[in-house]
Amino acid sequence: MKTIRLTAAQAMVRYLAAQMNEHGETYIAGVWAIFGHGNVAGIGEALYGIRDELPTYRGQNEQSMAHAAIAYSKQLRRRRAMAVTSSIGPGAANMVTAAALAHVNRLPVLLIPGDVFANRGPDPVLQQLEDFGDGTMTVNDCFRPVSRYFDRIMRPEQLLTALPRAMRTMTDPADCGPVTLAFCQDVQAEAYDYPVSFFEKRIWRQRRPEPDVVEFEEALAALKAAKNPVIVAGGGVHFAGATETLKRFAETHSIPVVETQAGKSALAWDHDLNFGPVGVTGAESANIVSEKADLVFGVGTRFQDFTTGSWALFKNPSRKILALNVQPYDSAKHDAISLTADAKIGLEKLSAALGSHRYAAPDAGLKAAWFEKADADTAAPGEEHVNSLPTDMQVIGAVQRQSRDNTVVMCAAGTMPGELHQLWKSKLPLSYHMEYGFSCMGYEVAGGLGIKMAEPDRDVIVMVGDGSYMMMNSELATSVAMGVKITLVITDNRGYGCINRLQMETGGAEFNNLYAHTNVNPIAIDFVAHAGSMGADARKVSTITELEEALAAARASSRTTVVVIDTDPYPTPQAGGHWWDVAVPEVSDRAEIGPARARYENHVKERQ
C-alpha cells in the first residue's frame, strides 16, 4: 500500500479538498478560520499549504462565520457546505449557538474546534476547562447535543474513519446537519503514514430515498379519501429540488398550497394555487383553507408550532395528517400517516398513482381578499401620514417595490420574520431566506454574506432590526473587505418591538424590551456612523419615498450599503395570523393578567 506522511491537520484538509459533489464541485467550498491557541500551529499551517485548492476566509467572530457558512449551504440547497475552525476555548464555545441553528434547520456545516492536548502533558493548557469528576471533558463536549455527528480526534489515524463519517452525515438528506470534529491540538501536528488512496477524489451524491410500498399505499388511500386536502410546503421542497414537481402536483390535482417560513417561495406568490403563508404569521387565505382541510399534507416540513398554531390551526374534527419527509422522525410526528421518502420522488409517484383525480377548486376569493388587505398594509403612506413614523409593513412595501425577481430577501428574528412571511411576494424559488427554525438574533448580516457568496448574481437584501443588528454585526466589515456586496435595511424601533408586543398581548407590562422601558439611560445609536466605520456606504432616511430612492441607488452600487430608517414599534398587521401557545401566568398582581389567562385557557381548550 502506497502511503504519504502528513500531519493529521494536513491530512484533514487534503481529504476535504478531494471530496466532490455530483455537480463536479468541491463539496467543502472553503474554510472560515480565526486562528488562536489550539488551531494556529496545526490547522493554520495545513490550510496555508493548501490555500490554492481550499480557500480560507477570515471573519470577525466564530459564531457569525459559522452563520455565513450555514446560509451559504442553505442557499445552495445543501449542495455544498463550508468548514469553520476555532481555538479551543471561547472560540469553540462561540460556535455552539451556530451548531444549534444548523441542527434545528437540518443544514450541513463542518465545525473543527481545537481541543486540549491528547497526551495531557502540559495540562491544564490555556483556555482548558477542567471537570473535577471527568478527565475527558472539554468545552467541546457542549457540541454533543447540537451535532448530528461528534468526534474527538485523539490519534492521527482516527481521521481515516471520522472524516468519511462526517461527509456521510453532511450529505445524507435524512441525517443532514452540523458535524463537530474536536481536534486535539497536539494531534494536529502529529505525522502519520496515510494511504494515498484516502486522498483520491470521491463523489458524494444526494440520495433520493424511494417510498416504502406499504406506506405509499396508505398515503395514496388517504389522498383518495380526502375531500378538502391542503399541501403544507416546507423547506424540504427546496432541498429536494422539488419546486417544479410541487407546482405540477398541485395543478394536476387542484390542491391549494400553503407555505411555512422555510417553504416560502416554493411556489410563486401569484400562482392561483398558492394561498400564502400558513400559521401564526400566516395569511387569512391560507389559515382558512387549513382550518377546513380534512387532510393536511405536509411536504418537507417538521410542523413547527408557528406552522400549526401550536396544533390549534387544523380545526376539522375529522382531519388527518399525511407527512412526506425524508427524515422518519419528521414524517411520523403527531400520529401522522407517514411517507418517508424524497419529496420529489414521493410527489411524482403519488401523482402518477392518482392519475386524473382532482379535488374541488379552492375559493379564489380568499386569496384576492387577503392581498387586498396585505397591499393596503404595505402601501406607501398618504400625505396625511407623511410626518408619522413608518411602519415595518410600509418598509417591506418599499423594499418589495425596489426588488427584482432575482432578489433574495432574508431575515431571522424580531418583527420582520412574521411580517415578511405574511406580506412578502416571492416570485422565484430561494428568493426568500428566513432562518426561523432557531430564529437566532445576529444571523442576519453574516447570513446575507453567506447567501451572496453562494449566488453572487443574486441581489441580497438583509432586513434587520436594531436589536438583531446590535447582537452581531461584525461581518459587515468582512463583506466590505471581501467585496461581497449586500444591502442592509436597518429598521430602528429603539428596542425589541416584537417581544414588547407579545409581552403586552399576554397581559404583561411594557418592561425591558424597548429602551424606553429599560433600566438604562435613553439610547440613541448612530447606525450610519457605525456601519460607515466598517467601510459600508451608509445613510439614514426619514420617509418611505427616501427609502425607495436609497434602495434604487444601492442596487446600482457595487459596494455594501446600509440604509437606516426609524420605525414605529407598535403597529403590526391586523389581518391574518393565528394564536400560538405562549403560557400566561395563572396568578399575578396585574389586573391585565386575568383576562389574558382566560383567553389563553380558552385557546388551549380549542386545541384539545
N, C-alpha and C positions, 0 to 999 in steps of 0.2 A: 504494500500500500504506500503510495506516494504521499509524503507529508510536507508541511511547511511550518516553520517555527515562528510563532507570533505571540505577542502578549494577548491576554484574554480580551482586553479592550480593542486591540487591533483586529482580533478575530471577529468580535461582535459587529463592528462597523463594516468590515469587509463582507460579512454574511448579509447584513441588511441591504447593502448596496447591490447585492445579487438577486434579491427577491423581486419578482416581476408580477404584474397583474396580467390578465388575459388581453389587455389592450396594448401590450408592449411597453408599458411604462413601469419604472421602478415603483414598487408598492409604497415604500417609505420615501416620501418626496424630499425629506430633509430633516435635520435635527435642530431643534431650538435648544440653546445652551446658555446658561450662566455658570461660569466656572467658579468653583470655590473649593474649600477643603473637602476632599473626598471624591472629586472628579476632574480636577485640573491636570494632575500629573498623568493619570492613566487614560481616561477618556479624551481629555483635551489633546494629548499627543496623538492619539489614534485618529481623531477627527481631522486634525491638521493634515495628516498623511494621506487622507482620502478626500480632501475637500473638493477636488475637481469632479469626483463621482457622486459624492454625497454631501450636498451643501450644508453648511452650518449657519444658523441665523441667531443673532443676539437680540434678545428682548430686554425688558426692564424689570420684570417680575416673573417668578416661576409659574404662579397661577395664571397670569394673563398670557404667558407664552403657551401654556397648555390649552387655554381657551382658544387661542388663534389656531392651534393645531387641530382642535376638535371641530371648529367651524369650517376649517379647510376640508376636512373629511366629509362633514355633513353636506356641504355644498356640492361635492363630487359624488354624492350618493354612496359613500363608503368605498368608492373605487380605489382610493389612495388614502394613506394616513401619514402622520408625522410622528417623530420621536421627540421627547423632551428630557434633558438631563439636568441634574441639580447637584448641589453639595449635600452633605449627609444630614444636616440638622434642620435649621429653619428653611433652607431652600427646598428640602424634601417636603417638610410639613406644609409649605405654601401650596404644593401641588395636590394635596389631598382633596381640597374642595373641587378642583377641576376633575379629579378622578371620579368623584361622586357625580358630577354633572354628566360626564361621559357614560357612566354606569346607568344612570336613570334614562338617558336618551338613547341607549344602545348604540354608542358611537365608538369607533376604534381610536386609540391613541396608545403609543408605547412610552411609558414613563420609566426612566432609568436614573433613580436617585443613587448617589453614592451611599455607601454604608460603612460600618465600622471595620476594623481590621479582623479578618477571619482568624489570624494567628493570635490575636489578643495581646500581642507583645507590648504595645505602648499604651494599653488601656489604663484609664479612660482617656480617649483622644478628645481633642477639641470638638465640641458640639455633640458628644456622645451622651445619650440617655442611659442611665443605669437603673435597672429594675432590681430591687433588693432580693426578690424571690425568683427571678428568671434571668439566667445568664445569657439567653439567646435573644432577649427582647431588644429591639431598637426602635427609633422613631418610625422607621419604615413599616413596622407592623400596623401602623394606622391605615396603611393602604389595603390591608387584607379584606375588610368588609366592602370596600368600594372598588375592588378589582375583579374582573372576570377570571383572570389568572394571575397569581402571585408566586414569585420565586425569589430566593435569595441565592446569589451566585457566590459560593464559598470555595469553589475549585474551578480552575480554568476549563476542565473537560465537561463541567456541567452545562456549558453552552451548547454542547452537541445535542442535548435533549431539550433544554429550556427554550432555545430560540425557535426551533420548529413548533413547539407547543404554543409559543407566543404568536407566531404567524397564523397557526391554525385558528386560534381564538379570535384574532382580529379579522380574519377573512371568512369566518363562519357566520352566515346570516342569522342563525339562531342564538349563538353564544357571543355574538359580537359585543365588544365593549373594551374598557381600558385594561391594559396589561402592565403590571409593575414587575420589573426585574431589578431588585435591590442589589447593587453591585459592590461587594466589599472592596474597599479601596486598595488594599494590598494585592488582592487577586487581579484587579485590573492590570497591574503591572507585571504579573507572573507570566512566564513564557510556557508554551506547550506545543507539542508537535501535532498540529491538526491535520486531518486528512484533506488533501487538496480538493477532493470531490465535494467536501462540505461547502465550498465556495462557488460551485458551479451554479449558473443561473437556474432558477426554478420559477415556474409559473404557478400562481395561486388563483384558482377560479372561484367565482362566487357561485356556490351550489344553489340549485333550484329544486328543493325537495318536492316530490310528487305527493298528492294526497293519498292517504290510506283508503282502500276500497270501501270498507265499512263506514268510515267517517264521511266519505264522499256521498254515499247513498243516503245517509242520514241528513246531510246538508241539503242535498237535492230535494229530498222529500219535504223538508221544512220550507224551502223556497216555493215548491209547487203548492203547498197547503196555504201559503200566505195570501192575504188579500190586499194588504197595505204595507209592503216592506219599505224600509229605508236603508240606504247604504251610509254607514259612517266611515268616511275615508280618513285614515291615519297616515302617519309618517312612513309606514311600511310600503305604501303605494309608491312613494318616491324612491325608496331604497331598492325596491324590486324593479324599477323602471317600468311600472305598470300604469302610468297615467293614461296612455292611449287605450290600453286594454280596459281600464275602468270606464273611459268615455264610451267605447263600443258596447260594453256590457250594459251600462245604464240606458243607452239609446235603444239597443236591441230589445230590451225587456221593459222599458218605460218605468224605471225606478228612480225616485228622487235621491240625490246625493247631498249629504251634509258633511262639513269638514271640521276636523279638530284643528288645534293650533298647528300641530306638526303636519297635518294633511292639507292644510290650506294651499291653494294653487295647484292641487292635483287635477282640478277641472277648472277651466276658465270661468271667471266670475259671471260672465254674461251668457254662459251656456244655459239653455232652457231648464235643464235638469239639476243644475247647481242651485240648491236652496239656501246656500250660505253657511256661515259658521254655526256650530251647534253648542249648546250647553250654557254654562254660567255666563260666558261672554258671547253668547250666540245671538243670532237674528231671530225675530219673531217667526219668520217663514220657516226656518229650519226647526225651531223648537216646536211649533205647532204640528208639523209633519211628524216629528219624532214622538210627540205625545200620543198621536193617534196610531202609530205603527204597531202592527201585530207581529212583525219580525224585524228586529234590529240587527242588520247585517254589518258587523264590524270587519273592515278590511285593513289589516296592518295597524290596528290601534290597540293600546293597552287599557283603554277605558278608564282613563284618569278621572278623578272626581269633577274636574271642570267640564269634562265632556258629558258626563252622566248626570250633572246636577246632584252629585252625591247619591246617585241612583234614585232620585225623585222625579227625573225628567220623563222617563218612559212609562207613562201612566196607564196604557192599555192593560186592563186586567188579564188579558189572555196573551200578552206579548211574550215572545221568546227571543233569546239572544243567539245569534249564529256568529261565530268568531273565526274568520280566516286569518291565520297568523303563522309565521314561520317558526315562532317560539311556542312550544307546547304549553308552557306556563300561561302565556297570554291568551292562548286560544281556549283555555279551559276555565277562565275566571267566571265567577258568578253563575255557575251551573250552565254555562253556555253549551250549545251544540258545537262541538269542537271540529274544526277542519284545519289541521296542521299541515301547511304547505306554503310554497312560494306564492305570493299574491298574484303574480302574472299567470303562472301555470294554473292556479286554482280558479281564477276568474275565467280563463279560456275554457277549461274543462267543464265548468258549471254552465257556461253559456252554450257550449255545444250540446250538452245534455238537456238543457231547457228548450233548445230549438227555437220555435217561433212563439213560445209562451210570453205573453205580455200582460202587464197589470194596467189597471185603470190609470189614466193620466192624472198626475197630481194637479192641484189647483194652482194655475199660473198666477192667479190674482194675489196669492200670498207673497210671492216674490216681488211683484210690482209694488204692492203696498209697503213692503219693507224698505225697498230702495227709495221710495218717495220720502219716507221718514229719515233714512240714513243720509240722503243727499241734502236734506234740509239742515242736518247737523253739521255737515262738512262744508256747506256753502260759506263763501266769504261774508263777513258781517255787513249789514246795510249801513247807510250813512248815519242812522240814528244810534248805532252802537260803535261807531268808528273809534271813539275815545276810550272804550272799556277794554279790559284785558282780554286777549283772545282766549278761546277755549282750546284744549288739546284736540278736540274734534275739528275745529277750524284749521288748526295747524296740519292735521292729517289731510284735509281737503287741499290745502295749498301744496303740500308735497306731492299728492296724487296728481294734481293738475300739471306739475312740473316734471313728473316722471315719464318714462317711456316704457314700452313693453319689456325691454331687457333690464329694467331697473330691478335691483334686489333691495327691498326694504327689510330691515332687521331690527330686532329688539330683544329684550329678555325679561325685564322686571319693571314693576311700578305701574303707572297709569296706562302707558302706551300699549302693552300687550293686549289688554282687554279691548281697548278702543280700536286698535289696528285689526284685531280679529273680526270685530263687528263691521268695521267701516271700510277697510282697505279692499281695493278691487284688483285682484291678481289675474293677469291675463295668461302668463306663461308659467309652466312648471318651474319650481325653485326660484320664483321671483319674490317669495315671502319666506323669510328665515327667522323663525322665532324659537328661542330657547325657553320653552315653557314646561319642560319636564322638571328641572331643578329650579327654574326661574331665578337665576343667580345674578344678583346685582353685580355689576362690574364686567359682565361678559361682553357688553356691547362693543366697546372700542376695539378690544382685541379680536372679538368675533368678526367685526367688519373687516379688519385687516386680513384675517384668515380667508374670508369669502373672496376678497379681491385677489389674493394670491392664487386661489383656486380657479377663478374665472376672471382674468384680467380685463376681458372685453365687456364685462357687466358694469353698469353704473351702480355703485353700492351707497345706499343712504342709511346711515345709522340714526335711529330715533332713540334718544336717551334723555331721561330726566336728570335734573341737577343732582338728585340723590345718588343715582347709579353712576353718574359721571364722577362724583367725588369719591365713590367707593374704589374705583380703579380706572385711571385714565392714562397711565404712563405709556401705553403702547401707541398713543398718538404720536409721540416723538419717534417711535420706531417706524410708523407709517411714513412720516416725513423723511426720515433718514434713508429708508429703502426706496423712496419714490413710488410707493404703492398708494395711489390716491383714493381716499374715501371722503365722503361728505357727512358731517355730523350736524344734526339738528338738536340742539340742547333746549329743552323746554324747562324753564326755570319757574317752578311754582313755590320756591323757597321752603322746601322740605319734602316729606314723604306724603304727597297728596292722596295717593291711592289707599294707603293704610289708614290715613286720617279719616277718609270717608267710611271705610269699613268699621273703624272704631266708633264712629257716630251711629252707623246703622245698627250696631249691636248694643246700643244704649250707653256706650262709654263716653266720657268727656274727651274733648279735644286735648290730648296730652302727649307730649314728647314726640310728635311727628312733624308738624310744621314747626319751623324755627321759632315762630311767634309763641309757641306753646311749650318751649323747652326752657330748661334752667340755665340758659346762656344769654349773653347779650345778643341783640339782633345781628344777624349775619347777612352781609351783602357781598357776595363773591363776584369778583370781576372775571367772569369766564372768558371774556375776549382776551384780556391780558394774559390769563393763564394759558390758554391754547396758543396764543401768539408767542409766548415764551418758549414753547416747544417747536416752533417753526411753522405752524399752520397759518394759513390765511384765515383770519377770524374777524367777524363783525357782529354787531348787535342790531336787531331790527325791532321796530315797535308795532308794526301793523302786519296784517296778512298780505297786503299788497307788497310791502317791503320784503317780506319773507319770500314771496314768489320771485321777485326781482333778484334777490340774493341767490336763490337756488338755480335760476337760469344762468347767472354768472358762474356759479360753481360747476355746473355741468360743462361749461365751455373751458374751464380751467384744468390744468394738468396737476395742480397742487391740492393736497389735502386741505379741505375747507371746513371751518366750523361756523355755524350760524346760531346765534343765541336769541331766544325770544322769551319774554316774560309771559306766563300764562296764569289763568285763574285756577286755583287748586280744587274748586268745588264742583263745577258743572261736569256732568257725565251723561251719556245717552239715556234718555228716559224710556225709550222703546227697546224691546229685546231684553236679553239677559234672563237669568234664572237663579232661584235660590240655590245655595250650597251650604254644607254643614260647617258652620263656624259656631262652636258651642258658646252660649251666653250664660253667665253666672246664674246659679239658682237663687242666690241671695245677694243683696247689695244694699248699701245705704242710698244709692242713687235711685230716684223715682223713675228714671227712664229705663232702668234695667227690667223692671217688672213687665211692662208691655213687650219689650224686646224678647224676654224669656218666653212669654206666652206665644208670641209669633213663632219663635223657634220650635217650641214643643208641638205646635200645630203642623209645622212643616215636617217634623220628624214622624208624626203620625201618618201623614200622607205617604211617606216613603214605605212604611211598614205594610 
